[in-house]
Amino acid sequence: MSDIVVIYSSHYGFTEAYARWLAEELTADLLEAGKVRKEDLEKYGTIVYGGGLYAGGVNGISLLVKNAERLQGKKLYLFTVGASDPADPENAANIRNGIAKVLPSTMLEAIGIYHLRGGLRYSKMSMVHRTMMAMLRKVLLKKPEAERRSEDKALLETYGQDISFLDRAAIAPLVEDICREAAQT
Ligand SMILES: Cc1cc2nc3c(=O)[nH]c(=O)nc-3n(C[C@H](O)[C@H](O)[C@H](O)COP(=O)(O)O)c2cc1C
């Protein structure tokens, strides 16, 4: 058994793809968040959690919040998977602000946070998510063109089409950091 577990919560498979690649490269165990029991959290020294971004929040992050005490002293990593480009500093800052609002401050100080890019899968989207995307489109269409960010324009141009930015190479910094920290103990 590995001392590392990668836990993920994924609606359309993007976070799951990254979680599988991470588990493979780290020779870690892989668990879907819905199947995690408290004993699972107790037995690993390093816990990597990944969730998709939905309206600025991280899918399933409550698992970390609810188990904050149980996770104290462990090496913690969080990766987010969103459609927006995390290389854009404004996007990265927005995601971090969202995370800072929900994680307890002690956990926030200890956890390593990484952002990866997923995509949009309209063909499989639930009614609720489809409706949310339609509402977002309406809001963006009301914005004067000059005020639309490149992300806004891309969303409007590709609206309704499946799009993927999955990139296995993007997990390298996370893999390196986990391996470096693991080697220090
Ligand atoms: C209703 C809805 C809201 C979303 N909100 C965001 C968001 O706030 N930021 C972002 O970058 N991506 C957002 N996305 C895109 C998802 O994060 C993206 O599809 C991600 O790859 C989903 O990963 P998953 O399939 O593992 O759940 C949203 C998608 C939907 C359907």
The ligand as a Tripos MOL2 file, in Angstrom:
@<TRIPOS>MOLECULE
LIG
   31    33     1     0     0
SMALL
NO_CHARGES

@<TRIPOS>ATOM
      1 C1        -22.2400   25.1460  -14.2070 C.3       1 LIG1
      2 C2        -20.7660   25.2130  -14.4050 C.ar      1 LIG1
      3 C3        -20.0090   26.1530  -13.6960 C.ar      1 LIG1
      4 C4        -18.6270   26.2490  -13.9010 C.ar      1 LIG1
      5 N1        -17.9050   27.1870  -13.2210 N.ar      1 LIG1
      6 C5        -16.5710   27.3130  -13.4780 C.ar      1 LIG1
      7 C6        -15.7910   28.3010  -12.8090 C.ar      1 LIG1
      8 O1        -16.2540   29.0430  -11.9480 O.2       1 LIG1
      9 N2        -14.4760   28.3990  -13.1430 N.ar      1 LIG1
     10 C7        -13.8870   27.5800  -14.0820 C.ar      1 LIG1
     11 O2        -12.7030   27.7230  -14.3640 O.2       1 LIG1
     12 N3        -14.6000   26.6010  -14.6920 N.ar      1 LIG1
     13 C8        -15.9100   26.4680  -14.4080 C.ar      1 LIG1
     14 N4        -16.6490   25.4700  -15.0140 N.ar      1 LIG1
     15 C9        -15.9620   24.4930  -15.8770 C.3       1 LIG1
     16 C10       -15.6020   23.2220  -15.1000 C.3       1 LIG1
     17 O3        -14.7660   23.5450  -14.0280 O.3       1 LIG1
     18 C11       -14.8850   22.2720  -16.0570 C.3       1 LIG1
     19 O4        -15.8510   21.7000  -16.8930 O.3       1 LIG1
     20 C12       -14.0650   21.2000  -15.3650 C.3       1 LIG1
     21 O5        -13.2270   20.6210  -16.3250 O.3       1 LIG1
     22 C13       -14.9740   20.1740  -14.7120 C.3       1 LIG1
     23 O6        -14.2420   19.1230  -14.1640 O.3       1 LIG1
     24 P1        -14.9460   17.7350  -13.8120 P.3       1 LIG1
     25 O7        -15.4350   17.1530  -15.1290 O.co2     1 LIG1
     26 O8        -13.8870   16.9010  -13.2470 O.co2     1 LIG1
     27 O9        -16.0580   18.0040  -12.8580 O.co2     1 LIG1
     28 C14       -18.0070   25.3660  -14.8240 C.ar      1 LIG1
     29 C15       -18.7820   24.3960  -15.5060 C.ar      1 LIG1
     30 C16       -20.1370   24.3140  -15.3000 C.ar      1 LIG1
     31 C17       -20.9220   23.2830  -16.0430 C.3       1 LIG1
@<TRIPOS>BOND
     1     1     2 1
     2     2     3 ar
     3     2    30 ar
     4     3     4 ar
     5     4     5 ar
     6     4    28 ar
     7     5     6 ar
     8     6     7 ar
     9     6    13 1
    10     7     8 2
    11     7     9 ar
    12     9    10 ar
    13    10    11 2
    14    10    12 ar
    15    12    13 ar
    16    13    14 ar
    17    14    15 1
    18    14    28 ar
    19    15    16 1
    20    16    17 1
    21    16    18 1
    22    18    19 1
    23    18    20 1
    24    20    21 1
    25    20    22 1
    26    22    23 1
    27    23    24 1
    28    24    25 2
    29    24    26 1
    30    24    27 1
    31    28    29 ar
    32    29    30 ar
    33    30    31 1
@<TRIPOS>SUBSTRUCTURE
     1 LIG1         1 GROUP 0 **** ****
